[in-house]
Each structure stands twice: as structure tokens, then as C-alpha cells.
């Protein structure tokens, strides 16, 4: 929901940074993998309840996620594998991070909450990727999220909302259970709306 507002703000500085990598050995895939390693370290810190370090590493992970595509485009190296690697590693962190927080809190309620939010993330992710597959089959394109390797369908819970959710878990771990149920419910609403959109677009 917020991605369309945020992208025009963050894309220009990311593209400027990416322009300096044209003559360097740094590739978009390298940044994707580096960002993933930051995310893994964030999950490890979350399990240990080092929430300040967790937040810093999570922000670095998300910065790399925004920069990798810009670098690939600046170097004219965009590829289907790069798009696949990006979304695949993103979802590993999206799923692993709440689980790491639940392991840190270590209560029955936290495990119930993370089970619900992981269910919601899976359904939202499947609705997103399934829509992209059919959109590719129909040769549909969108530039609302910038130039991407595959079709990005809109929803209530997109990348920006997910980042806010994950950051809030670090800042207010005491509200972990409530945050998971609210975010999970909004993810399920996104899934329902995307199914409705697919009905009208693909029937």
C-alpha cells in the first residue's frame, strides 16, 4: 500500500549510489547475498535478545534489498536469476525473523502468534507469486514498483509495511504477540483482495 509512495522517494538516491558501481566488481547478486547475510545475523541477534544490533542489521538487510536491483540495472546486468534470488532470500528473512523473535521471547503466546503470522505470510506470498506467474503468462507489466524482474501486484501489506512490522518487533518486543496478530490479519486481507483482483484480471 505504501510502496507506491516510498519508491519515488528512495529510488533516486539508490540509483545515484548504484551509478558508482558501474566500474567496480560489485554486482547486484553480490549485494543480494550480502543483504541476506545481514538478515541472518539479525535473526541470530534476535534470538539472543540483542535488539539494538538486530535493528541495525535488519536495516542494513533492507538497504541491500533496495540497492541490489538498482546496481544490477546500472550495470545492465538484470537477470531472471537475480530477481528469483532476491525474492527467495527476502522470504527466508520475512519468515525467519518473526520466528527468531518468538524464540527470544519464548512463551506459549509468542509461539501461537508466530504460527499465525507465518501462516499469513505464506498465504500472502503465494498469492503474490501466483499472480506474478499468470501475469507473466499474459505478458502483463507494471512499473508502479519500478522496473522489476516480474509482475508486482499491489496489496495492503507490501514491502514497506513488512519492513515497518519487522522494525517494530525490534523496538517494541513486549508487543510481539499483538503485532503479529494485527499484521497477520492484514496479510490475510491482502490475500483476499489479491484473489478478488485476480478474478477480475484473469477470468
Buried (B, 14 or more C-beta within 10 A) or exposed (E): EBBEEBBEEBBEEBBEBBEEBEEEEBBBBBBBBBBBBBBBBBBBBBBEEBBEBBBBBBBBBBBBBBBBBBBBBBBEEBEEEBBEBBBEBBBBBBBBBBBBBBBBBEEEEBBBBBBBBBEBBBBBBEBBBBBBEBBEEEEBEBEEBBEBBBBBBBBBBBBBBBBEBBBBBBEEBEEBBEBBBBBBBBBBBBBBBBEEBBEEBEE
